[in-house]
Amino acid sequence: LEDVLWSLLRCVIYTALFPIGMRIRARISRLEASDLSDFLSLSVIKNGLFVGVGQLVFLALSSVQCENEKSLEGESWYECKRSLYSQTGLGFQVGVATIVLLLSGIVPSKYLDRHVLKVEKIVAMDLTVEEIVQVICLTIAGGCGLFLLGNYGVRGNFDNDAQELLYFSVMIAGGISLLVTGVWKGLDIRSEIKRDEQNAAAGVSQEQGHSQEGSKAQDPPVKEMSTAFVGLGVLATTVQVGLIIADVSTGGNIFYETASRALHPIVGVLYVISVFAQPNAHDQRTMLFLRAHFISFVWVGEGAYMFWGIRDHEIVWVLSSLVRALLVSLIFHYSLKLRASIGRLPKKDLNDVLVETLFIGGFQTLGSVLFIL
């Protein structure tokens, strides 16, 4: 009965999507000859066939290989369910992204340019409602994608129903997040196109274009990152220190020890971002906060390890923790000097440091660390 219900649900979804697809097909047929040629060659052939279908085929190879191996070993295909769920979830995200790319091919570039999510706006957290939705959905999709990618190719069945439900939820959440982003942006673009058509009929089509150009020219350079990134760093270090204290107080619990060690590089990146996020702030209150944050992160964490060494009479452990804390304190001292120097940079150079180096570089490093974990 369960299989019947799932099949029925899929049929209902496909039936509901069919008339939408026919309307899009009719709109594509009304494109100019040059636009239609670009759509078929770039969107359909390149983005759809070569990129989209190519990625889907690549993702399917792991499940096919696993099933062949298990068949030769005389085991059930259920031993490939982890890889299958991961492949399906990643394929769902790739499929949604491919459809969005295909549909973007029939939209004039001037409308797409208005809805590009600029990194500078994320750094400053100067976002509209649509951009907030995009950031949230893309963050969820990225997190789900990393989880599925980390389990891609893993052999074995699920230990229990709750674990299977977790994989299924992550699989659905990632694709739905991308779908929400695409639908939201598509509806906004659709309303803009209708509004421009109405303005064109009324003879006021140029007004909106001038206002858009003016808004682009007024984008100010980023002088500091949002306080939200500082708060993220504080939250991360608090969790890290809490895990260290829990590890010490329980005498080396394997969960707390593994979690604290695994999160250490992630927390380190977030802490560095939080320190340099607002380089123009040099008032007494800000400097006191930076020093207090450093002490609570480094000295409390290393102090817990020193206490552990004293308790177990491990003098080497105590000295190694003390040396680490002193070395990091020296680095922190010169980091504050570097932070002050960054704050004195010209506006354009400061914008490049905050956006390109700190934000993009920092989160690329964070993504690499998460992928490795």
VENCORUR-V325222 format. One record per residue. N is the residue number from 1. RES is the residue in three letters. NEAR is the number of other C-alpha atoms within 10 Angstrom. Layout:
BEGIN
n=N res=RES near=NEAR
n=N res=RES near=NEAR
END
This chain:
BEGIN
n=1 res=LEU near=6
n=2 res=GLU near=7
n=3 res=ASP near=8
n=4 res=VAL near=9
n=5 res=LEU near=10
n=6 res=TRP near=11
n=7 res=SER near=12
n=8 res=LEU near=12
n=9 res=LEU near=12
n=10 res=ARG near=12
n=11 res=CYS near=12
n=12 res=VAL near=11
n=13 res=ILE near=11
n=14 res=TYR near=11
n=15 res=THR near=11
n=16 res=ALA near=11
n=17 res=LEU near=11
n=18 res=PHE near=11
n=19 res=PRO near=11
n=20 res=ILE near=11
n=21 res=GLY near=11
n=22 res=MET near=11
n=23 res=ARG near=11
n=24 res=ILE near=13
n=25 res=ARG near=11
n=26 res=ALA near=11
n=27 res=ARG near=11
n=28 res=ILE near=18
n=29 res=SER near=11
n=30 res=ARG near=11
n=31 res=LEU near=14
n=32 res=GLU near=10
n=33 res=ALA near=10
n=34 res=SER near=8
n=35 res=ASP near=16
n=36 res=LEU near=17
n=37 res=SER near=12
n=38 res=ASP near=15
n=39 res=PHE near=22
n=40 res=LEU near=17
n=41 res=SER near=13
n=42 res=LEU near=16
n=43 res=SER near=24
n=44 res=VAL near=20
n=45 res=ILE near=16
n=46 res=LYS near=15
n=47 res=ASN near=21
n=48 res=GLY near=22
n=49 res=LEU near=14
n=50 res=PHE near=12
n=51 res=VAL near=15
n=52 res=GLY near=22
n=53 res=VAL near=18
n=54 res=GLY near=12
n=55 res=GLN near=17
n=56 res=LEU near=18
n=57 res=VAL near=11
n=58 res=PHE near=11
n=59 res=LEU near=21
n=60 res=ALA near=16
n=61 res=LEU near=13
n=62 res=SER near=20
n=63 res=SER near=24
n=64 res=VAL near=13
n=65 res=GLN near=13
n=66 res=CYS near=20
n=67 res=GLU near=22
n=68 res=ASN near=15
n=69 res=GLU near=14
n=70 res=LYS near=16
n=71 res=SER near=12
n=72 res=LEU near=8
n=73 res=GLU near=9
n=74 res=GLY near=9
n=75 res=GLU near=13
n=76 res=SER near=12
n=77 res=TRP near=17
n=78 res=TYR near=14
n=79 res=GLU near=17
n=80 res=CYS near=25
n=81 res=LYS near=20
n=82 res=ARG near=23
n=83 res=SER near=27
n=84 res=LEU near=25
n=85 res=TYR near=20
n=86 res=SER near=28
n=87 res=GLN near=25
n=88 res=THR near=21
n=89 res=GLY near=27
n=90 res=LEU near=27
n=91 res=GLY near=22
n=92 res=PHE near=20
n=93 res=GLN near=26
n=94 res=VAL near=20
n=95 res=GLY near=20
n=96 res=VAL near=19
n=97 res=ALA near=19
n=98 res=THR near=21
n=99 res=ILE near=18
n=100 res=VAL near=20
n=101 res=LEU near=18
n=102 res=LEU near=21
n=103 res=LEU near=17
n=104 res=SER near=17
n=105 res=GLY near=20
n=106 res=ILE near=19
n=107 res=VAL near=18
n=108 res=PRO near=12
n=109 res=SER near=10
n=110 res=LYS near=10
n=111 res=TYR near=15
n=112 res=LEU near=14
n=113 res=ASP near=9
n=114 res=ARG near=12
n=115 res=HIS near=14
n=116 res=VAL near=10
n=117 res=LEU near=15
n=118 res=LYS near=10
n=119 res=VAL near=13
n=120 res=GLU near=21
n=121 res=LYS near=19
n=122 res=ILE near=17
n=123 res=VAL near=24
n=124 res=ALA near=20
n=125 res=MET near=16
n=126 res=ASP near=11
n=127 res=LEU near=17
n=128 res=THR near=10
n=129 res=VAL near=8
n=130 res=GLU near=14
n=131 res=GLU near=21
n=132 res=ILE near=15
n=133 res=VAL near=17
n=134 res=GLN near=21
n=135 res=VAL near=16
n=136 res=ILE near=13
n=137 res=CYS near=22
n=138 res=LEU near=17
n=139 res=THR near=15
n=140 res=ILE near=19
n=141 res=ALA near=24
n=142 res=GLY near=17
n=143 res=GLY near=17
n=144 res=CYS near=25
n=145 res=GLY near=22
n=146 res=LEU near=20
n=147 res=PHE near=21
n=148 res=LEU near=23
n=149 res=LEU near=17
n=150 res=GLY near=16
n=151 res=ASN near=17
n=152 res=TYR near=21
n=153 res=GLY near=21
n=154 res=VAL near=18
n=155 res=ARG near=19
n=156 res=GLY near=15
n=157 res=ASN near=16
n=158 res=PHE near=16
n=159 res=ASP near=8
n=160 res=ASN near=8
n=161 res=ASP near=9
n=162 res=ALA near=10
n=163 res=GLN near=13
n=164 res=GLU near=15
n=165 res=LEU near=12
n=166 res=LEU near=11
n=167 res=TYR near=21
n=168 res=PHE near=15
n=169 res=SER near=13
n=170 res=VAL near=21
n=171 res=MET near=25
n=172 res=ILE near=18
n=173 res=ALA near=20
n=174 res=GLY near=27
n=175 res=GLY near=24
n=176 res=ILE near=18
n=177 res=SER near=22
n=178 res=LEU near=25
n=179 res=LEU near=21
n=180 res=VAL near=15
n=181 res=THR near=19
n=182 res=GLY near=21
n=183 res=VAL near=12
n=184 res=TRP near=16
n=185 res=LYS near=19
n=186 res=GLY near=18
n=187 res=LEU near=11
n=188 res=ASP near=14
n=189 res=ILE near=18
n=190 res=ARG near=14
n=191 res=SER near=11
n=192 res=GLU near=14
n=193 res=ILE near=15
n=194 res=LYS near=11
n=195 res=ARG near=14
n=196 res=ASP near=18
n=197 res=GLU near=14
n=198 res=GLN near=13
n=199 res=ASN near=15
n=200 res=ALA near=12
n=201 res=ALA near=10
n=202 res=ALA near=9
n=203 res=GLY near=10
n=204 res=VAL near=12
n=205 res=SER near=15
n=206 res=GLN near=11
n=207 res=GLU near=11
n=208 res=GLN near=14
n=209 res=GLY near=12
n=210 res=HIS near=10
n=211 res=SER near=11
n=212 res=GLN near=12
n=213 res=GLU near=11
n=214 res=GLY near=11
n=215 res=SER near=10
n=216 res=LYS near=10
n=217 res=ALA near=9
n=218 res=GLN near=8
n=219 res=ASP near=10
n=220 res=PRO near=12
n=221 res=PRO near=16
n=222 res=VAL near=20
n=223 res=LYS near=24
n=224 res=GLU near=19
n=225 res=MET near=25
n=226 res=SER near=18
n=227 res=THR near=15
n=228 res=ALA near=14
n=229 res=PHE near=21
n=230 res=VAL near=20
n=231 res=GLY near=14
n=232 res=LEU near=16
n=233 res=GLY near=22
n=234 res=VAL near=21
n=235 res=LEU near=14
n=236 res=ALA near=21
n=237 res=THR near=25
n=238 res=THR near=17
n=239 res=VAL near=15
n=240 res=GLN near=24
n=241 res=VAL near=21
n=242 res=GLY near=17
n=243 res=LEU near=21
n=244 res=ILE near=23
n=245 res=ILE near=22
n=246 res=ALA near=18
n=247 res=ASP near=22
n=248 res=VAL near=20
n=249 res=SER near=13
n=250 res=THR near=11
n=251 res=GLY near=12
n=252 res=GLY near=14
n=253 res=ASN near=12
n=254 res=ILE near=11
n=255 res=PHE near=11
n=256 res=TYR near=19
n=257 res=GLU near=17
n=258 res=THR near=13
n=259 res=ALA near=14
n=260 res=SER near=21
n=261 res=ARG near=13
n=262 res=ALA near=15
n=263 res=LEU near=18
n=264 res=HIS near=14
n=265 res=PRO near=15
n=266 res=ILE near=21
n=267 res=VAL near=23
n=268 res=GLY near=17
n=269 res=VAL near=18
n=270 res=LEU near=22
n=271 res=TYR near=24
n=272 res=VAL near=16
n=273 res=ILE near=22
n=274 res=SER near=24
n=275 res=VAL near=21
n=276 res=PHE near=23
n=277 res=ALA near=24
n=278 res=GLN near=22
n=279 res=PRO near=22
n=280 res=ASN near=17
n=281 res=ALA near=15
n=282 res=HIS near=14
n=283 res=ASP near=8
n=284 res=GLN near=9
n=285 res=ARG near=9
n=286 res=THR near=12
n=287 res=MET near=13
n=288 res=LEU near=12
n=289 res=PHE near=11
n=290 res=LEU near=16
n=291 res=ARG near=16
n=292 res=ALA near=11
n=293 res=HIS near=19
n=294 res=PHE near=19
n=295 res=ILE near=15
n=296 res=SER near=17
n=297 res=PHE near=22
n=298 res=VAL near=18
n=299 res=TRP near=21
n=300 res=VAL near=17
n=301 res=GLY near=22
n=302 res=GLU near=24
n=303 res=GLY near=17
n=304 res=ALA near=21
n=305 res=TYR near=21
n=306 res=MET near=23
n=307 res=PHE near=17
n=308 res=TRP near=20
n=309 res=GLY near=19
n=310 res=ILE near=14
n=311 res=ARG near=11
n=312 res=ASP near=12
n=313 res=HIS near=11
n=314 res=GLU near=13
n=315 res=ILE near=13
n=316 res=VAL near=12
n=317 res=TRP near=16
n=318 res=VAL near=21
n=319 res=LEU near=13
n=320 res=SER near=15
n=321 res=SER near=21
n=322 res=LEU near=17
n=323 res=VAL near=12
n=324 res=ARG near=14
n=325 res=ALA near=19
n=326 res=LEU near=15
n=327 res=LEU near=11
n=328 res=VAL near=14
n=329 res=SER near=17
n=330 res=LEU near=11
n=331 res=ILE near=11
n=332 res=PHE near=17
n=333 res=HIS near=11
n=334 res=TYR near=11
n=335 res=SER near=15
n=336 res=LEU near=18
n=337 res=LYS near=11
n=338 res=LEU near=13
n=339 res=ARG near=18
n=340 res=ALA near=17
n=341 res=SER near=12
n=342 res=ILE near=18
n=343 res=GLY near=20
n=344 res=ARG near=12
n=345 res=LEU near=15
n=346 res=PRO near=10
n=347 res=LYS near=14
n=348 res=LYS near=12
n=349 res=ASP near=16
n=350 res=LEU near=20
n=351 res=ASN near=21
n=352 res=ASP near=16
n=353 res=VAL near=19
n=354 res=LEU near=26
n=355 res=VAL near=24
n=356 res=GLU near=14
n=357 res=THR near=14
n=358 res=LEU near=21
n=359 res=PHE near=21
n=360 res=ILE near=15
n=361 res=GLY near=14
n=362 res=GLY near=18
n=363 res=PHE near=16
n=364 res=GLN near=13
n=365 res=THR near=15
n=366 res=LEU near=18
n=367 res=GLY near=16
n=368 res=SER near=13
n=369 res=VAL near=15
n=370 res=LEU near=17
n=371 res=PHE near=13
n=372 res=ILE near=9
n=373 res=LEU near=11
END
